[in-house]
Amino acid sequence: MEITEFNIDDAACKTADPEIFFVDTNNKDIVATAKSYCGICPIVLQCLTYALSNPEEHGIWGGTTMPERLRVRNNPRARKELIISVTAK
């Protein structure tokens, strides 16, 4: 599935400070705060799919960091496992 657009109006993060989604991924507290929005988001799958299809996207997307997405980029099985782990929350 490839998604090039999705409706941000449905996202749990739409009213959040965007700065928390574009941080140093070593800052575990802020990353956890950003991911907490993703954990309750009704469009987390679309967001994650978008980010996996657009590897140049920085920040937290679909409950994942850029390094997490890059690790699975060329591995379809790991990609599927990541999607399952994010959407199972």
HUMO-V598015 format. One record per residue. N is the residue number from 0. RES is the residue in one small letter. SS is DSSP state (helix for helix, strand for strand, loop for the rest). D_FIRST is the distance of its C-alpha to the first C-alpha in Angstrom with 2 decimals. Layout:
N/RES/SS/D_FIRST  N/RES/SS/D_FIRST
This chain:
0/m/loop/0.00  1/e/loop/3.77  2/i/loop/6.56  3/t/loop/9.96  4/e/loop/12.09  5/f/loop/12.82  6/n/loop/16.24  7/i/helix/18.26  8/d/helix/20.96  9/d/helix/19.25  10/a/loop/19.06  11/a/loop/21.75  12/c/loop/22.57  13/k/loop/23.42  14/t/loop/27.12  15/a/loop/27.20  16/d/loop/28.84  17/p/helix/26.17  18/e/helix/28.40  19/i/helix/27.41  20/f/helix/23.83  21/f/loop/25.13  22/v/loop/27.68  23/d/loop/28.86  24/t/loop/26.76  25/n/loop/30.11  26/n/loop/31.09  27/k/helix/29.92  28/d/helix/31.31  29/i/helix/29.47  30/v/helix/26.16  31/a/helix/26.77  32/t/helix/27.57  33/a/helix/24.37  34/k/helix/22.31  35/s/helix/24.39  36/y/helix/22.87  37/c/helix/19.35  38/g/helix/20.75  39/i/loop/21.61  40/c/loop/18.84  41/p/loop/17.16  42/i/loop/14.08  43/v/helix/13.84  44/l/helix/10.28  45/q/helix/9.21  46/c/helix/11.78  47/l/helix/10.86  48/t/helix/7.24  49/y/helix/9.19  50/a/helix/11.86  51/l/helix/10.20  52/s/helix/9.02  53/n/loop/12.60  54/p/loop/14.96  55/e/loop/17.98  56/e/loop/17.50  57/h/loop/20.44  58/g/loop/21.17  59/i/loop/19.76  60/w/strand/16.21  61/g/loop/14.51  62/g/loop/17.55  63/t/strand/17.58  64/t/loop/19.85  65/m/helix/19.22  66/p/helix/21.06  67/e/helix/18.94  68/r/helix/15.73  69/l/helix/17.67  70/r/helix/18.86  71/v/helix/15.53  72/r/loop/14.16  73/n/loop/15.31  74/n/loop/15.19  75/p/helix/12.17  76/r/helix/14.33  77/a/helix/15.38  78/r/helix/11.95  79/k/helix/11.18  80/e/helix/14.69  81/l/helix/14.34  82/i/helix/11.52  83/i/helix/13.83  84/s/helix/16.85  85/v/helix/15.81  86/t/helix/14.72  87/a/loop/17.78  88/k/loop/20.20
